[in-house]
């Protein structure tokens, strides 16, 4: 393949970004600040939020919520997925229900959680957990199911113990799939985090967005959205990095 | 080895279906008993939900709400599919376009879409339009990203043959790139449908707009959890239906496609 010319690799994205920001600045300056604030006003607002410390608090709250819910989901889902992979009966029995829950929009359950658990940190963690767990579970099962039976047979012919079988075959084979699930889980968990912060007790970046919106402080809304996008991009990038690091042998893995 | 033996001993005659049905019954009984014993009486339980189904499905308010949400989701998906396929093909086939737009698409795809909801209400007001905008926004990027992947993965031999026969660009785009991207499009629709459902529900919560999301919110606030749960079931069936339909269509119409997932 021919090497990509420099202008296309770097100049085009730079110009496109500049054009996008320029357009934003232009549109913002032509409309009322409550409708769309300019890029520069948004950046000033972001800087003010950072200086006042409001921003750091919000980010810390949001991250604590996300990490608690997501880790809980991963810690439950990965071992459960592996277990279901080894116990055929359990897998056959539970698969349709897990698949159904994977396809169910978990946002629909938030009002129930609100009315049963009320306001506080725990119900919000439950929301993030519910959003994040099913993609991880679903993908882990999918991966564990696709362990080639020959591998297990060979391991067994060599009188591999159950523990060695897990360590040398099941876990390495399933890991890339579990990581795909973890990446999906990160994405969904972030949505869960925002939903929880909007609809349960308002907190963190979500609260920053809502409060700014009520004050018609569009620059504040946009600043918070930018922060949440950067957070999303970083976490998704982390997920993708993990996946590429451990899934290289899967060939087509991306 | 032990677990294999256990699995064999546990395998129940009558096949997998029986196992699934029994598991479902066990889950339902556990839910009924545990929630009945531990949770307040208003919390939804299987028997109560079953009893509520006929009443809820016959009520005009529920049907109107279901129609409102599901038609908005389908309409938003249709818009996202048309525009997303076009953008995806351009980004996947033209390198300069990818360099110019690719990072916008991935960045917006990675952001939790509900975060823009307050902004959308500022722009569209507390209306149906705001819900539609959020649904399209939620669905668009998974479709564009998947179609772009598909357009990029067109086998080079196909393009070479087409060029040797002096195919024109509409023939290459519509005759080769588009069909080759179809399985990716279907995978994109699966993801997009899930995101679109979430977007519609969350928008209804936020805007207090008629629909299944608001139906759930209202009924759970007034402690009619069984009624509210019927709405959750309808949403779940819709989500599962899209999933099943897309898997079926991929197998039926694109048997040549090796399954690969992307989110």
Contacts between the chains, C-beta under 8 A, distances in Angstrom:
chain1	res1	chain2	res2	distance
A	4	B	95	7.1
A	8	B	95	6.2
A	8	B	96	5.7
A	8	B	99	5.6
A	9	B	99	6.7
A	12	B	96	5.7
A	12	B	99	4.1
A	12	B	100	5.1
A	13	B	99	5.2
A	13	B	100	6.7
A	13	B	102	8.0
A	13	B	103	6.1
A	15	B	100	7.6
A	16	B	99	7.4
A	16	B	100	4.1
A	16	B	101	6.9
A	16	B	103	8.0
A	16	B	104	7.6
A	17	B	103	7.6
A	20	B	104	6.9
A	34	B	122	7.2
A	35	B	122	6.8
A	35	B	123	7.0
A	36	B	123	7.9
A	86	B	3	5.1
A	86	B	4	8.0
A	87	B	3	5.7
A	87	B	6	7.2
A	87	B	7	5.7
A	88	B	7	4.6
A	88	B	11	7.6
A	89	B	7	5.4
A	89	B	10	4.6
A	89	B	11	6.3
A	89	B	12	7.6
A	89	B	19	6.2
A	92	B	16	4.8
A	92	B	19	5.0
A	92	B	20	6.6
A	93	B	19	4.8
A	93	B	20	6.0
A	93	B	22	7.1
A	93	B	23	3.5
A	94	B	23	6.0
A	95	B	20	7.7
A	96	B	20	5.5
A	96	B	24	7.9
A	97	B	23	7.1
A	97	B	24	6.9
A	97	B	27	6.6
A	99	B	240	7.5
A	99	B	243	7.5
A	100	B	236	6.1
A	100	B	240	5.5
A	101	B	236	7.9
A	103	B	194	6.6
A	103	B	236	6.8
A	103	B	239	3.8
A	103	B	240	4.6
A	103	B	242	7.5
A	103	B	243	4.7
A	104	B	232	7.2
A	104	B	235	6.7
A	104	B	236	4.0
A	104	B	239	5.6
A	104	B	240	7.6
A	105	B	194	6.6
A	105	B	197	4.2
A	105	B	198	4.6
A	105	B	201	5.7
A	105	B	235	5.6
A	105	B	236	7.9
A	105	B	239	6.2
A	106	B	198	7.6
A	107	B	197	8.0
A	107	B	198	4.7
A	107	B	201	4.7
A	107	B	202	5.2
A	107	B	205	7.7
A	107	B	213	7.5
A	108	B	201	5.4
A	108	B	212	7.5
A	108	B	213	6.8
A	108	B	216	5.6
A	108	B	231	7.2
A	108	B	232	4.8
A	108	B	235	5.2
A	109	B	232	6.8
A	110	B	205	7.4
A	111	B	205	7.5
A	111	B	216	5.3
A	111	B	217	4.7
A	111	B	220	3.9
A	111	B	221	6.9
A	111	B	228	6.9
A	112	B	43	7.8
A	112	B	44	7.2
A	112	B	216	7.9
A	112	B	220	5.4
A	112	B	225	6.5
A	112	B	228	7.1
A	112	B	229	7.8
A	114	B	220	7.4
A	115	B	220	4.9
A	115	B	221	6.4
A	115	B	223	7.1
A	115	B	225	7.5
A	116	B	39	6.9
A	116	B	40	7.5
A	116	B	43	6.1
A	135	B	263	7.5
A	139	B	261	8.0
A	156	B	1	6.6
A	162	B	1	6.0
A	162	B	2	6.1
A	162	B	3	6.8
A	180	B	261	6.8
A	180	B	263	7.4
A	183	B	263	6.9
A	184	B	263	4.4
A	187	B	110	7.1
A	187	B	112	7.7
A	187	B	263	6.7
A	190	B	112	4.2
A	191	B	112	4.3
A	191	B	113	6.9
A	191	B	114	5.8
A	191	B	198	6.6
A	193	B	112	7.0
A	194	B	112	4.7
A	194	B	114	4.9
A	194	B	115	5.0
A	195	B	114	5.8
A	195	B	202	6.0
A	198	B	114	7.0
A	198	B	117	7.4
A	198	B	202	7.6
A	198	B	205	7.9
A	198	B	206	6.8
A	199	B	202	8.0
A	199	B	205	5.8
A	199	B	206	7.8
A	205	B	115	7.8
A	206	B	115	7.5
A	209	B	115	6.3
A	209	B	118	5.3
A	210	B	118	6.0
A	212	B	118	7.7
A	213	B	118	3.7
A	213	B	119	7.4
A	213	B	121	7.2
A	213	B	122	6.3
A	216	B	122	7.6
A	218	B	119	7.5
A	218	B	122	6.3
A	221	B	118	5.7
A	221	B	119	5.4
A	221	B	122	7.2
A	222	B	119	7.1
A	224	B	115	7.7
A	225	B	111	7.5
A	225	B	115	5.4
A	225	B	116	6.1
A	225	B	119	6.6
A	228	B	111	6.3
A	228	B	112	6.4
A	228	B	115	4.8
A	229	B	107	6.1
A	229	B	108	7.6
A	229	B	110	7.2
A	229	B	111	3.9
A	229	B	115	7.7
A	232	B	110	4.5
A	232	B	111	4.6
A	232	B	112	5.8
A	233	B	106	7.8
A	233	B	107	5.8
A	233	B	110	4.8
A	233	B	111	7.4
A	236	B	110	4.4
A	252	B	260	6.0
A	254	B	262	7.1
